[in-house]
Amino acid sequence: MCGIVGIVGSREASREVLIALQAVQHRGQDSCGIATINGERFPFIRKLGLAGRAFNEEDLSRLPGIISVGHTRYPTVGRGSLADAQPLFYRQPGVLLAHNGNLVNYSDLVQRLHDKSVHLLTNCDAEPLLCEFALNLMEIRDRDHTIEDAYNALCKTWKVVDGAYSIVAAMILDGKETLIAARDYRGIRPAVWGERKGAFMVASESPALDALGFKARGDIEAGEVIFFQAGKQPVRKKIAPGDPAPCIFEQIYFARPDSNVEGRSVYSQRLALGRALAGELVEKGIQAEVVIPIPDTSRPAAMALAEELSIPYREGFIKNRYTGRTFIMGDQAKRRSELRLKLNPIRSEFEGKDVLLVDDSIVRGTTLARTISIVRGQGAEKVHLAIYSPPVLFPCYYGIDMSTREELAARIFEPSPPKGGLDMERQRRLEEEFAGQLGLDTLTYLSVEKMDGTWNSERCAACFDGRYPIPLSEEKKKAIENDRRSGRDQRQFDLRFRFIDAG
């Protein structure tokens, strides 16, 4: 999962891209980069860490131009090193590109390019996509490329590049600086665009547009490419027949609550999920004295749940604003140490009470076990946990960093889950066993059926139901999982001891 930004038609494009990157910083913390086109030069700067801290005035002075693309990265392919930071640059014919997502046929593309004597410089899966596009363009003509050339090259590229991705690119087309934005045919990863007095902007999420006064015009559609040039009407074309299946985990966890994704308010969606979760608690007869969210993502759902159950809503944790999102940190040791800084409890909201905690999901479980230990230490009589998503039982191969089976905590209790998700009998049994392992009085998940009742359209929820909208062979699944394993210390995923030392 990453954040992408592109702007054309601004006199200070790189400066505005830096502001926008901070609005999508939650999508990646490992590295960041900004690139521009200045005449026949393509300057770019890439750094490790957070965009707002990494870039300074001297950096921006080296990035002039009316067009700029930016990226903030959290790696799902590669190792998160500076060499894998984006945007990437290809010299012929001169293309800057950043992407968000995951190419499921990455190893095939690497071999395909190797057979053409194209040797990659990074372990980032955006590079083979960029190389394929550039090579296809150069086959059309040597120079002076047009929008039509780029469109034809993208159509050819999309036929061999498989996966879930949104891209933003910058190059000279028809003699003008041109911003390009495109999505895969299922539209799994988000991308929105907006306009401001003849300038155009593309970003992963709408708050980046809001921060710079761009009026949101909508989403880049599944299978669509849009070409933007300053002061001109955008050129919209279909690369492939669109069959939208947007990622529902974006709505549950990743996207900012003030975002509008696929025409939906993320905040409203989380309210709906909270109301649906309240129904699950009523069915189980669970009662509590106070509802407390585990900040920040779960707040809207927790408020809606509390209203439905007529239970007081309280803030029981103070969050340190100078820590990152623990889910997207590179290893388990970092997540544990960061959590100690991230959340500090308010004892009076827990002591002597039956507490209902609300959270968005359980993936690995270790940081959650630590949170529950903190709550117990505040003197809570009972601790219930409600999760406004179903159990995460299947790896994500489309760009969220939960791509190996052994890191999914729920699979301790369901090692061979069925496609379509669990029936209620099996889900309730999982909840009971998992609650005991976590030190909870009760654990309640939202069912796949009730989750879908809040959505009412096609979606990718493969991490919950195992139904992958982009077909994947077992060989490709293993290749993706092996890439992630090779970059980690395997001891952090020893499930037998995951919860024992959490306190």
Buried (B, 14 or more C-beta within 10 A) or exposed (E): BBBBBBBBBBEBBBBBBBBBBBBBBBBBBBBBBBBBBBEEEBBBBBBBEBBEEBBEEEBBEEBBBBBBBBBBBBBBBBBBBEEBBBBBBBEEBBBBBBBBBBBBBBBBBBEBBEEEEBEBEBBBBBBBBBBBBBBBBBEBEEEEBBBBBBBBBBBBBBEBBBBBBBBBBBBBBBEBBBBBBBBBBBBBBBBBBBBBEEBBBBBBBBBBBBBBEBEBBEBBBBBBBBBBBBEBEBBEBBBBEBBBBBBBBBBBBBBBBEBBBBEBBBBBBBBBBBBBBBBBBEEBEBEBBBBBBBBBBBBBBBBBBBBBBEBEBBEBBEBEEEBBBBBBBBEBEEBBEBBEEBBEBBEEBBEEBBBBBBBBBBBBBBBBBBBBBBBBEBEBEBBBBBBBBBBBBBBBBBBBBBBBBBBBBBBBBBEEBEEEBBEEEBBBEBBEBBBEBBBBBBBBBBBBEBBBBBBEEEBBBBBBBBBBBBEBEEEBBEBBBEBBBEBBEEEBBEBEEBBEEBE
